[in-house]
Structure formats: structure tokens, C-alpha cells
Amino acid sequence: MPRVYKKKVSKNNAVSKAILPQINSSAVATSILSAIRTTPLGIILLAGIAFFHFDELPASLLSAIPTISYMILLFGIAITSCFSRSRAFFILFILFLSQLGMSLPIPAHLDKDFALHGIYLMVSLLVPLNLLFFASFSERGILSSWGKQCFLFIFLQIVFVMGLVLSGDRELFNEISKRISVFSFMPSTPIPDTALAAFLLAGILLLTKRRRTNSHFKTTIFGALTAVAFAHHFNSIEIAIPFFYAVAGLMIIVSVIQDYYVKAYLDELTGLPSRRSLNEDMLKLDSHYTIAMVDVDFFKKFNDTYGHDAGDDVLRLIGKVMKNFKGGKPFRYGGEEFTVLFPGKSLSEAIPYLETLREEIAKSKFVLRQDSKRKKSTPKKLSVTVSIGAADSSHKEISPDEVIKLADKALYRAKENGRNCVSQ
């Protein structure tokens, strides 16, 4: 006969580890390491180390770096145009044109040193401002009216730089190259102080906006900005520009791919793996596993009473608890339903973990968001419960879809037995 679990289960060491502690020193250290791994900082560090060991590479490989750099940037332009990522597209386009402009042969009738130095100065000044400009917008399309205006904006900058170089106005470039007293304490760099100010301004604004909006793309562009700054600082070394521009391009390409992976395999609201991820993981299961279906109790009534924003907060809360769940792998199934896979675990082994999960969700509270139109009042603290149904494969020739149906039936029994319980 089906059993329903409602009483607390004694927690042995294995089960007590199912929910991670909220805050401890190891968790803080893990968060810091995770931040380093998921931001461009790690790529910048590796690129810096590699750059100072280039003298150990064969000359044939070093001579290929400019070509590789162009190929990376062009690949980035192609992939971002296919994915219609306008911000990344225009930033990569700017980097490609900048590298091309600093490497093109200078016509014989021009002063080569003056022309190259003038292009370097203007690119140093304009690139950080362009990165900040394009990173500040939302996605608006490449061939849209906004995109066409961006192409015109870039074209006008090219005409402007060419006009200055062809004019031979040395006084203007001398003004741009002048030291600013504010930066007198900084180490010597070939980057002019006006351009250095542009780099610092862009970096500060990108980090500030990243903090406010939690935008991973702005962090990526900050990393690309840092790579460009290294490129211009080490400009006297022939491969510095192509190498660090390639690094900047790689960071943006990886960011675009990561973003598409997140959209495809992670649920936007809860941050848990999505239904597509669940379907793929179910294909990897062997003959011994347990599947649990988790459903929020009285969710429709909660939505009707407090509104859909509060309902979203409930799902986020449950997602947050389930992210820290270590007994099995949680997924957002759809609506107010979640799924937990237990590969290699029997039903009897999975039940204590599910009881722990149910208790943790019941203990968790969230503050109900206040309507700005209403008078200020004491914020309400609310909690929710979940009902859980579980079933296992029992080593039978049974598909995961059939096990989910059995878990659904167990879930209905949990609802019939008063909710806030685990049934099998």
C-alpha cells in the first residue's frame, strides 16, 4: 500500500549535508573562486602569463598571431550576427576595424611615423568610449534603424580619424598627448593621458552598471576593455595589439555562447536547469534511479490573493533552496512544478533527502513586496509548503517518462493526504 511521510525523519550525516549552510567561511571562499572562474579575470591572467612567455614560441607561430586575431574577430562578428547580438557585434566590429587601422600600410606621401602615432592616439581614445557606448544599450538589432545609425556612427569616426591624420595637424596630436597632472603619480605608459582617462571612466561606469544590474555582459566588456588597455600599453611589442585584441574577442564570443546556453538550459526565473536539461539528463539514466515531482501547495490561490509578482517570488524562493540541495539534481519542470532526479538511488534512499528538502522549503520565508500606491505598513513575511511524489525504476525495463507518471500519481496522493508531505 502507498505510504505517505509527514513526520520528521532523523537526520544522519548524509542527509544533513543535503542542504548547505547559508553562510560560512568555505562558502565565501567558494563564491570568490566561482566569481573568478565565471568572469574574464581568469582569462586576463592567463593571457598575461602567456604574453610574457612568447619568446619561447617558434617564430612561425608568432608570425601567425595577427592572422589568428583577425580570424577570431571575424568569427565573432559572424556568430553574433547569426545570433542577432547587436551590442557584441558592434564591439567586435570596432575591435576589428581598430586593429586593421593600426596595421594598414601608410601611403608613401605621408609621414609614416606621424600617421601611425596619430592613428594609435585616436584609437586609444575612441575604443574605450565605444565599448562603453555599445555596452550601455539593450539589444536593438543589427539591421534595424538603430543598427544603421550605429554603422553611420562608426563610419563618421573613421572619416574623423582619417581627416586628422591626413591634415598633418601635429599641434592637435601634441595636445592629445599632453600629460595631465592628475595622472602624474601613475607609472609611465605610451597611452596618452586623455585616452587613459577614457579607459578609467569606461571601466568605472561598466563596473558601476554591472553592480546595479548584475549584467554578465558588462563584466565581459570590462574584461575586453582591460585586454585592450594591455594591448595599447605594450604597443611597442609587435604582437601585443593582435594578441590582446584576440583575447578581448574570445571573451565576448564565450560570453555570447554562455548566454545562449543559459537561455536554452536554465530557467530564467529560478536559475534551475530547465525542462530541456531534464529531458537530456533523463536520456543518461541507467536502470537504477528515482524521480520526484515537487508541487507548490495552493499556488493558484496564492497568486489570486497576492498577485503574480508574489507568485514569482515564491518560485524564486523554492529555486534558491533547491539550488543548495545536494541529494539529487533539481529542475524546473514548468509552472509551479519542479523535478528532482536521483541517479543510482532507490526510492528508500531518496525519501529522507526529499523530507529534508520539504522541511527546508517550509521553514523558508520571504517578505511580500509592498504596493507603492498603498500606505507604508509592516512588511508581511510569508512561507509556502510543497507536496512531493516520488517513484523509482525498481530495476525494471521502464522509461523515465513512465517513472515521472508514477511520481505524478504519488504527488496526487500527497495532495489528497493533506499536502506538505512526501508520498510514494
C-alpha positions, 0 to 999 in steps of 0.5 A, spaced: 500 500 500 502 507 498 505 510 504 505 517 505 511 521 510 509 527 514 513 526 520 520 528 521 525 523 519 532 523 523 537 526 520 544 522 519 550 525 516 548 524 509 542 527 509 544 533 513 549 535 508 543 535 503 542 542 504 548 547 505 549 552 510 547 559 508 553 562 510 560 560 512 567 561 511 568 555 505 562 558 502 565 565 501 571 562 499 567 558 494 563 564 491 570 568 490 573 562 486 566 561 482 566 569 481 573 568 478 572 562 474 565 565 471 568 572 469 574 574 464 579 575 470 581 568 469 582 569 462 586 576 463 591 572 467 592 567 463 593 571 457 598 575 461 602 569 463 602 567 456 604 574 453 610 574 457 612 567 455 612 568 447 619 568 446 619 561 447 614 560 441 617 558 434 617 564 430 612 561 425 607 561 430 608 568 432 608 570 425 601 567 425 598 571 431 595 577 427 592 572 422 589 568 428 586 575 431 583 577 425 580 570 424 577 570 431 574 577 430 571 575 424 568 569 427 565 573 432 562 578 428 559 572 424 556 568 430 553 574 433 550 576 427 547 569 426 545 570 433 542 577 432 547 580 438 547 587 436 551 590 442 557 584 441 557 585 434 558 592 434 564 591 439 567 586 435 566 590 429 570 596 432 575 591 435 576 589 428 576 595 424 581 598 430 586 593 429 586 593 421 587 601 422 593 600 426 596 595 421 594 598 414 600 600 410 601 608 410 601 611 403 608 613 401 606 621 401 605 621 408 609 621 414 609 614 416 611 615 423 606 621 424 600 617 421 601 611 425 602 615 432 596 619 430 592 613 428 594 609 435 592 616 439 585 616 436 584 609 437 586 609 444 581 614 445 575 612 441 575 604 443 574 605 450 568 610 449 565 605 444 565 599 448 562 603 453 557 606 448 555 599 445 555 596 452 550 601 455 544 599 450 539 593 450 539 589 444 536 593 438 538 589 432 543 589 427 539 591 421 534 595 424 534 603 424 538 603 430 543 598 427 544 603 421 545 609 425 550 605 429 554 603 422 553 611 420 556 612 427 562 608 426 563 610 419 563 618 421 569 616 426 573 613 421 572 619 416 574 623 423 580 619 424 582 619 417 581 627 416 586 628 422 591 624 420 591 626 413 591 634 415 598 633 418 595 637 424 601 635 429 599 641 434 592 637 435 596 630 436 601 634 441 595 636 445 592 629 445 598 627 448 599 632 453 600 629 460 595 631 465 597 632 472 592 628 475 595 622 472 602 624 474 603 619 480 601 613 475 607 609 472 609 611 465 605 608 459 605 610 451 597 611 452 596 618 452 593 621 458 586 623 455 585 616 452 587 613 459 582 617 462 577 614 457 579 607 459 578 609 467 571 612 466 569 606 461 571 601 466 568 605 472 561 606 469 561 598 466 563 596 473 558 601 476 552 598 471 554 591 472 553 592 480 546 595 479 544 590 474 548 584 475 549 584 467 554 578 465 555 582 459 558 588 462 563 584 466 565 581 459 566 588 456 570 590 462 574 584 461 575 586 453 576 593 455 582 591 460 585 586 454 585 592 450 588 597 455 594 591 455 594 591 448 595 599 447 600 599 453 605 594 450 604 597 443 611 597 442 611 589 442 609 587 435 604 582 437 601 585 443 595 589 439 593 582 435 594 578 441 590 582 446 585 584 441 584 576 440 583 575 447 578 581 448 574 577 442 574 570 445 571 573 451 565 576 448 564 570 443 564 565 450 560 570 453 555 570 447 555 562 447 554 562 455 548 566 454 545 562 449 546 556 453 543 559 459 537 561 455 536 554 452 538 550 459 536 554 465 530 557 467 530 564 467 526 565 473 529 560 478 536 559 475 534 551 475 536 547 469 530 547 465 525 542 462 530 541 456 536 539 461 531 534 464 529 531 458 537 530 456 539 528 463 533 523 463 536 520 456 543 518 461 539 514 466 541 507 467 536 502 470 537 504 477 534 511 479 528 515 482 524 521 480 520 526 484 515 531 482 515 537 487 508 541 487 507 548 490 501 547 495 495 552 493 499 556 488 493 558 484 490 561 490 496 564 492 497 568 486 489 570 486 490 573 493 497 576 492 498 577 485 503 574 480 509 578 482 508 574 489 507 568 485 514 569 482 517 570 488 515 564 491 518 560 485 524 564 486 524 562 493 523 554 492 529 555 486 534 558 491 533 552 496 533 547 491 539 550 488 543 548 495 540 541 495 545 536 494 541 529 494 539 529 487 539 534 481 533 539 481 529 542 475 524 546 473 519 542 470 514 548 468 509 552 472 509 551 479 512 544 478 519 542 479 523 535 478 528 532 482 532 526 479 536 521 483 541 517 479 543 510 482 538 511 488 532 507 490 526 510 492 528 508 500 534 512 499 531 518 496 525 519 501 529 522 507 533 527 502 526 529 499 523 530 507 529 534 508 528 538 502 520 539 504 522 541 511 527 546 508 522 549 503 517 550 509 521 553 514 523 558 508 520 565 508 520 571 504 517 578 505 511 580 500 513 586 496 509 592 498 504 596 493 507 603 492 500 606 491 498 603 498 500 606 505 507 604 508 505 598 513 509 592 516 512 588 511 508 581 511 513 575 511 510 569 508 512 561 507 509 556 502 509 548 503 510 543 497 507 536 496 512 531 493 511 524 489 516 520 488 517 513 484 523 509 482 525 504 476 525 498 481 530 495 476 525 494 471 525 495 463 521 502 464 522 509 461 523 515 465 517 518 462 513 512 465 517 513 472 515 521 472 507 518 471 508 514 477 511 520 481 505 524 478 500 519 481 504 519 488 504 527 488 496 526 487 496 522 493 500 527 497 495 532 495 489 528 497 493 526 504 493 533 506 499 536 502 506 538 505 508 531 505 512 526 501 508 520 498 510 514 494 
